[in-house]
Amino acid sequence: MLQHPGGNDVASYLPQQLAGRWQLLSAIGSGTQGETYVIKRTTSGHDDEAVLKVRKDSDGTSVARFTRELAVLRQISHPNVIGILESDDSGSPEWFIMPRGTQFERWWKNKRDQLGDDPARLFRCSADVVLGLLGGLCELHNSGYTHRDVKPSNVVVIDDRPVLIDLGIVHHAELEGLTDPNGAGNRFVTVSRSIPPSPKLDNLCLASLWINML
């Protein structure tokens, strides 16, 4: 299992396939299914940063959620859903690399400061964000998936483009449920705990995000 970087041999904390091509910079956080890290490409001609997510050695349900998230991200290709740069699910632990974005709440605060006291500009800019995220959700919904956890902390901004992240509790009606419906829900929208996984749920959470932006 990876640990927070320390000492001189930083490469030893990376999956073997990434050693020599990526450098581990810092830990971002640890969730139920995986741990995330900021990494930097070290190969010639590249200096971009990305996010590495590594599956935890945890219970079977968490492993299944990680595997499903990776499968969905491999399947979905949309500018407003986070993509995969590299991945490996053949060994243990599994991992994947995603582009690194700016935290949405920090980006929107800066954007609001730039817009000033202009309600019309604020509305138009917020609407553009919501339409982008709605496009990503439509791509998920058309493939049978519900994100289930649309909230500010699960959005990043890449090149001024809002992008959905964290599909750890994604739902598909034809696949085995991996989350207790009585224990799952978006705390950003309390009522979401009473709504079954569906496009309606995602749209409600997105509408609440928009209200929060205004």
Secondary structure, DSSP 8 states (H G I E B T S, - for coil): ------SS-GGGGS-GGGTTTEEEEEEEEE-SSEEEEEEEE-STT---EEEEEEE-S--HHHHHHHHHHHHHHHH---TTB---SEEE-SSSS-EEEEE--EEHHHHHHHHHHHH-S-HHHHHHHHHHHHHHHHHHHHHHHHTTEE----SGGGEEEETTEEEE---TT-EETTS---S-TTT---TTSGGGGGS-SSHHHHHHHHHHHHHHH-
